[in-house]
Amino acid sequence: MARPMHSTDSRRRRGFTLIEILLVLAILGVIAGLAVPRLIARQKHANVDATRLTIKGVEQSLKLYAIDHLGDLPTTDLGLKVLVVAPSRNDPNWRGPYLDTLPKDAWGRPLNFALPGKLNPKGYDIVSSGADGQFGTADDIANDASTGIN
């Protein structure tokens, strides 16, 4: 049986050289160096946008609660938990749950509710502590001053 003729070059060239591998790794490193900072910045903006949407959803639930309670909003003591679970006292007007679960911001922390609000003295505040987890800092996310039920 005759053996197929192979050139010496084709037998030697079965793998990649170290230079080729290093060149590919360098190119991937440059691409990652350009892409990763942009992705991180996008994630920060996405978290802020998601938290704003969550706050808007809570505002809608508060409006439903107020409709059932003749225009009254829950007290600061009752907080947002009254949107999920009926208050312990007998409340014949409660038609909830108005939300499936207690709302959290994009970082997994609960939202803060206050009536009357410090930011919205004529209405209420729904505030996320933002990325740093500290209330009262520049990255806090809150409902708009024009919201509230009059």
C-alpha positions as CSV (number, residue, x, y, z in Angstrom):
1,M,0.0,0.0,0.0
2,A,1.4,3.3,-1.0
3,R,1.7,6.1,1.5
4,P,0.3,9.4,0.6
5,M,2.9,12.0,-0.2
6,H,3.0,14.7,2.5
7,S,5.4,17.6,2.3
8,T,7.5,18.3,5.3
9,D,5.9,21.7,5.8
10,S,2.4,20.3,6.1
11,R,3.5,17.9,8.8
12,R,5.2,20.5,10.9
13,R,2.4,23.1,10.6
14,R,-0.2,21.4,12.9
15,G,-0.5,24.0,15.7
16,F,-0.1,27.7,16.3
17,T,3.1,29.3,17.1
18,L,3.6,31.2,20.3
19,I,3.8,34.5,18.4
20,E,0.4,33.9,16.8
21,I,-1.2,33.1,20.1
22,L,0.3,36.2,21.7
23,L,-0.8,38.4,18.8
24,V,-4.4,37.1,19.2
25,L,-4.3,37.7,23.0
26,A,-3.0,41.2,22.4
27,I,-5.8,42.0,20.0
28,L,-8.4,40.6,22.4
29,G,-6.9,42.7,25.2
30,V,-7.2,45.9,23.1
31,I,-10.8,45.1,22.2
32,A,-11.7,44.3,25.8
33,G,-9.9,47.5,27.0
34,L,-12.1,49.6,24.7
35,A,-15.4,47.8,25.3
36,V,-15.5,47.1,29.1
37,P,-15.5,50.8,30.2
38,R,-18.4,51.5,27.9
39,L,-20.4,48.5,29.2
40,I,-19.8,49.5,32.8
41,A,-21.1,53.0,32.1
42,R,-24.2,51.6,30.3
43,Q,-24.9,49.4,33.3
44,K,-24.8,52.4,35.7
45,H,-27.3,54.3,33.5
46,A,-29.5,51.1,33.2
47,N,-29.6,50.8,37.0
48,V,-30.7,54.4,37.3
49,D,-33.4,54.0,34.6
50,A,-34.7,50.8,36.1
51,T,-35.0,52.4,39.6
52,R,-36.9,55.4,38.1
53,L,-39.3,52.9,36.4
54,T,-39.8,51.1,39.7
55,I,-40.6,54.4,41.4
56,K,-43.1,55.2,38.7
57,G,-44.8,51.8,39.3
58,V,-45.0,52.5,43.0
59,E,-46.6,55.9,42.3
60,Q,-49.2,54.2,40.3
61,S,-49.9,51.7,43.1
62,L,-50.1,54.5,45.6
63,K,-52.7,56.2,43.3
64,L,-54.8,53.0,43.4
65,Y,-54.5,52.8,47.1
66,A,-55.6,56.4,47.5
67,I,-58.6,55.8,45.2
68,D,-59.7,52.9,47.5
69,H,-59.1,55.1,50.6
70,L,-61.0,58.2,49.5
71,G,-57.8,60.1,48.5
72,D,-55.8,59.2,51.6
73,L,-52.3,57.9,51.2
74,P,-50.6,55.5,53.6
75,T,-48.8,57.0,56.5
76,T,-45.0,57.0,56.8
77,D,-45.4,54.4,59.6
78,L,-47.4,52.0,57.3
79,G,-45.0,52.7,54.5
80,L,-45.0,50.8,51.2
81,K,-45.6,47.4,52.8
82,V,-49.3,48.4,52.9
83,L,-49.3,48.0,49.1
84,V,-48.4,44.3,49.5
85,V,-50.1,43.2,52.7
86,A,-53.2,44.6,54.4
87,P,-52.5,46.6,57.5
88,S,-53.0,44.8,60.8
89,R,-55.9,47.0,61.7
90,N,-59.2,46.3,60.2
91,D,-59.2,48.2,56.9
92,P,-62.4,47.6,54.9
93,N,-61.2,49.9,52.1
94,W,-58.1,47.9,51.3
95,R,-58.5,46.2,48.0
96,G,-54.9,45.0,47.5
97,P,-52.5,43.7,47.1
98,Y,-51.5,46.7,44.9
99,L,-48.0,45.2,44.3
100,D,-46.8,41.6,44.3
101,T,-43.7,42.3,46.4
102,L,-42.1,45.2,48.2
103,P,-40.3,47.3,45.7
104,K,-36.6,47.5,45.6
105,D,-34.2,49.6,43.6
106,A,-31.8,48.2,40.9
107,W,-29.2,47.5,43.6
108,G,-31.6,45.3,45.6
109,R,-32.3,47.8,48.4
110,P,-35.8,48.8,49.6
111,L,-37.2,52.2,48.6
112,N,-37.9,54.8,51.3
113,F,-41.4,56.3,51.6
114,A,-42.3,59.5,53.5
115,L,-45.5,61.5,53.8
116,P,-45.2,64.4,53.8
117,G,-42.0,64.3,51.9
118,K,-38.9,66.3,52.6
119,L,-38.2,66.7,48.9
120,N,-41.9,67.1,48.1
121,P,-43.5,68.8,51.1
122,K,-46.9,69.0,49.4
123,G,-46.8,65.3,48.5
124,Y,-44.8,62.3,49.3
125,D,-41.2,61.0,48.7
126,I,-40.2,57.7,47.3
127,V,-36.4,57.6,47.4
128,S,-33.7,55.1,46.4
129,S,-30.3,55.5,48.1
130,G,-28.6,55.0,44.7
131,A,-25.5,53.1,43.9
132,D,-23.7,54.2,47.1
133,G,-26.5,52.9,49.4
134,Q,-26.4,56.1,51.5
135,F,-29.5,58.4,51.7
136,G,-28.9,62.1,51.3
137,T,-26.1,61.9,48.8
138,A,-25.9,63.2,45.2
139,D,-26.8,59.8,43.6
140,D,-30.1,59.4,45.4
141,I,-33.1,58.8,43.0
142,A,-36.5,60.2,44.0
143,N,-39.9,60.7,42.6
144,D,-40.6,64.0,40.8
145,A,-41.7,67.0,42.8
146,S,-44.8,67.3,40.7
147,T,-46.1,63.9,41.8
148,G,-48.4,63.3,44.7
149,I,-52.1,63.2,45.1
150,N,-53.9,66.5,45.8
